[in-house]
């Protein structure tokens, strides 16, 4: 079994990676951490403008043997691969139980104008979302539902927060994400691009089931999701084309952000894919 190359957490390479746990250093270096086999595999396979997103990979000997295909993909992508001690991985990792692989990746956000130019049909807009786990989970839901873009407003959490990256389970590398867009600009730009903008709010005057049954959900749509605690402020709701609530048929007080986002995004995806126009997702 080979001896780890990086045996000291005081190594220059380790120190440079470790500081990426802090937002100011991520922004300065335009680099972020991706941990675990799924995220690193996706990073190794992702390219932007012909350049690999994965820059560097730290791996324990055990992880390098277990995930030899990922190590090979990382090397093929031109990333520097370092065998490291478990102490080093624990020092670089931001998780309690590291999985033995930590990648250093280039930022991959997309300019908002590029997203508009692509004429997206389904978009998730995160307005004032502060919890990184929620942001990453909504990104994953958007990816799974087939959305073509995600937009984080200027008051939302950092896209590259380690918790957000982990929660997305690799979806950071699957679809365009614009960051730091003022909510007014996001809504106006999407509407100008022919996208109907809907606010998701439990107090909305329109019911999602009824909108599906009426056949109004089949066109290009952007969903605006608000803060976990207080939702969307009135001034943001007023910018949108309609405020839609997810109906609560049981006794639950409400849905959390990620669950509501999944319901809304899948409802739109189903309506857009339905042959002969929009039908209710409850139809057989």
N, C-alpha and C positions, 0 to 999 in steps of 0.2 A: 504494500500500500504506500503510495507516495507521501512524502512529508509536506505539510502545508507550507506554502511560500510566504504567507504573511502571518507571522506569529505574534506580532505586537500590535495592540490597539493604537499605539502611538505612531504607527507608520503614516507617512504623508498621504498615501492613497486612502487609507482608512479614515484619517481625519477629514479629508476632503469629502468623502462620502457621508460620514457621520453628520456633518454640519447641514446636510440637505434635509434633515428633520425639521429645520427652522425655515419659516416662510421667507424671511429676508434673504437668506443665502440661496434658497431655490430661485428667487427672482433675480438675484445678482448673477448666478451661474447659468440660469435657464436650464437647470437640470433637476430631476426628481428621482425618488426611489420607487422601485417596483419590487415587491417581495413575494416569494412563493413561486412554485412551478408554473401555475397558470399564467400569472401576470408576466413572468420572465419569458415564457414561451411566446406569448403574444408580442411582447416588445421585440424579441429577436426576429420575428417575422414581419415587423412593421417598418415601412420606409416612407419618408417624406422627401419629395424632390430628389429621389434616388439615393438618399442618405439614410442609413439605418438609425432607428430611434435608440436602440440599445448601444450605449457607449462602453460600459464596463460591467463586469459580473464577478461577484464574490460568491464562492461556493465552498462548503465543507467537502472533505474528501468523500464522505458517505453520500452526500447529495450529488456530487459529480458522478459517482458511479451509478447511483439510482436513476439519475436523469441525464444519462450520457447523450441522448438525442438533443436535449436543450443545450448542453454544453457545446455540442457540435454545431447547432444552429447559431449560437452566439458567436462562435469563432468564424463561421461562414459569413456572418454579418459584419465582421471586422471588429467586434468588441474585444477589449482586453479581458481575459479570463484569469482570475486569481484563485488558486486554491488557498483556503483560509482555515484557521483554527475555529473551533466552535466559540471561543472567547471573542474572536474578531467579529464573527457573524452576529453574536449577541450584542456587541458594541455598536455595530452599524444598524442593526434591525430596530424597528420601532414597535415590534410585537413582543408579547410576553413569552411566547413559545415559537421562536423562529423555525422556519422550514428548511433552512440551510442554503437558500438562494436569495441573494439581494442584488438587483440590477440597478445601475445608474442610467437614466434615460434622458434624452433631450425633450424639451417642451414640445408639445404637439398641438397646441390650440390653433384654431383656424380664424382668420379675419372674418368679421361679421359680414362684410361685403361679399366675400367669396361664398358664404352660405346662401345669401340672397340670390347671387348670380346663378346658383345651381337650381333655383326654383323648387325648393323642397315641398313635399306634400304633407309631411308630418314632423312637427318640431316640439320639443319640450323646452319651456323657458322657466328657469328657476330664479324667482324674484325674492331677494332677501332671505334665501335659505342659508342658515348658519351652521347646521350640523353636518360635518363632513360625511358621516355614515349615511345620512339621508341623501345627500347629494350624489354620492357614489351609487347608492341603490337606485335612485331615479335614473341615473345614467344607464345602469344595467337594464332597467325596465324599458327605457326608450330604445335601447339596442335590441332587446328581445322582441319588442313590438314592431320593429322595422322602421323606427323613426330615422330620418335622414340628417338630423342635427339636434344638438342641445345648446342652449344659450344660458350662460350664467351672468346675471346682472352684476353691476359694479358693487352692490351691497351684499353679494353672496359670498359663501365660503371659497377658499382657495381650491381650485380644481385639483391641484397636486398635493394637497394635504395627504399624508400617508393613510389615514383612515378612509378618505374618499377613494384613493387608489385601490385599497384592499376591498372596499365594498363594491366597487365596480366589477371586480373579478375579471379584469382584462378588457372590459368594454371601453376603457379610455382609448384603446388602440383600434376601435372598430368604426367610429363615426365622428364626423366633424363636431368640435365643440368650440364655441366662441366665448371669451371671458371678458369681464369688465365692461359690459355693454349697458349703458343707462336704460332703465326699463322703458322710458318714453321712446327712446330711439329704437329699441328692439321691437316694440309693438308697431310703431309707425313704419319701420322698414319692412316688416313682415306683411303688413297690410298692403303696402305699395307693391310688394312682390306677388300679390294675389292670394295671400294666405288669410283665411278667417281666423281671428284670434279670440280664443275663449278663455275666460278666467274660471278656474276650478275653485269653487267656494261652497262650503256647506250651507250657506245662507242664500245661495243663488236663486233667482226667480224662475229658472228653467230647470227641468228635470232631465237627466241624461237618458233615461229610458224613453221618455216621451220624445226627445229629440231624435233618438234612433228610430223610433216607430214612425215619426213624421218624415224620415228620409232626408234630414238636413245635415247629416254628418259625413257625407261622402266626398266632399271637396277638400282641397288643401287646408290643413288645420294646424294651428299652434295652440298648445295648452300652456297657460301661465299658472304656475304653482307657487304658493306663497310661503311665508315663514311658518315654522312648525308650531309656534305658540299662538300667534295672532293672525295668521292667514294673510290675506291681501288687503292693504288699506283701500279705502274708498276711492282715492284718486287713481290708483292703479286699476281697479275694477272698471272705473269710468272710461279708461282708455280702450277697453276691449269691445268686441262686437256683442258679446253676451256673457252673462255670468251663469254658470251651470253647476248644479249640485249633483253629487252621486246619491241616489236615493238610499235611505236606510230602511230596509224592510223588516229588520228585527229590532232588538232592544238596545243595540250598541249605541253609545252616545255619539260616536263619530268614527271616522277612519283616520289612521295616521297618514302622513304625507306620502310615503312610498307606496302604500296600498292604494290610496286614491289615485296617484299618478298611474299606477299599473292599470287600474280599471279604465281610466279615461283614455289612455294611449291605446289600449287594446280595443276599446270601443270604436275609436276612430279608425284604427287599422282594419278592423272587421268591416266597417262601413265602406271604407275605400276599396276593399278587395271584393266586396259582394257583387256578384254578377247581376245585372239588371237593376242596379241602384242599391241604395241603402236599405237594409232590413235590420230588425232588432236582433241583438246578439242572443236573445233568448229563443229565437225561432229555431225549429228543427229542420 
